[in-house]
Amino acid sequence: MNKKNMRRVSMLVTAQTAKNLDRLAAMSGYFEVGRVVDKLVREKMISLRCEKEGMPYGSGHQQR
């Protein structure tokens, strides 16, 4: 994967959250927890944008 536009971020989470992030990474086939965090943040931002525009989540959120 291309390393374009990547930033190093450090975060402090509970043991349960760390375990859940590891489980999500394993289920998704990722080798890094950072990719899971990136995916979760991306999905959340899409859902927030859809709420703001009055569209239900997943109904063509790329319309402009």
C-alpha positions in Angstrom: 0.0 0.0 0.0 1.2 3.5 -0.8 2.5 5.4 2.2 1.3 8.8 0.9 -0.1 11.3 3.4 0.5 9.2 6.5 1.1 10.6 10.0 2.4 8.9 13.1 -0.1 9.2 16.0 0.1 7.9 19.5 -3.0 7.2 21.6 -3.8 5.9 25.1 -6.7 3.4 25.3 -8.1 1.0 27.8 -7.1 -2.7 27.8 -10.5 -3.7 26.5 -10.3 -1.2 23.7 -6.9 -2.4 22.7 -8.1 -6.0 22.7 -11.1 -5.0 20.6 -8.9 -3.1 18.1 -6.7 -6.2 17.8 -9.7 -8.4 17.2 -11.1 -6.0 14.5 -7.7 -6.0 12.8 -7.6 -9.8 12.7 -11.2 -10.0 11.4 -10.4 -7.4 8.7 -7.1 -8.9 7.7 -5.0 -5.9 8.7 -1.6 -6.3 10.3 -1.7 -2.9 12.0 -4.2 -1.5 14.5 -3.7 2.0 12.9 -5.5 0.8 9.8 -8.5 -0.2 11.9 -8.6 3.2 13.5 -8.3 4.9 10.1 -11.3 2.8 8.8 -13.4 3.5 11.9 -12.8 7.2 11.7 -13.5 7.3 7.9 -16.8 5.4 8.4 -17.8 7.8 11.3 -17.1 10.9 9.2 -19.1 9.5 6.3 -22.1 8.8 8.6 -21.8 12.3 10.2 -21.8 13.9 6.8 -24.8 11.9 5.7 -26.7 13.0 8.8 -25.8 16.6 8.2 -27.1 16.4 4.6 -30.2 14.6 5.6 -29.4 11.4 3.8 -29.5 7.9 5.4 -26.1 6.3 5.8 -25.0 4.3 2.8 -27.4 5.9 0.3 -24.9 7.3 -2.3 -22.8 9.4 0.1 -20.6 10.4 -2.8 -23.2 12.5 -4.5 -22.1 16.2 -5.0 
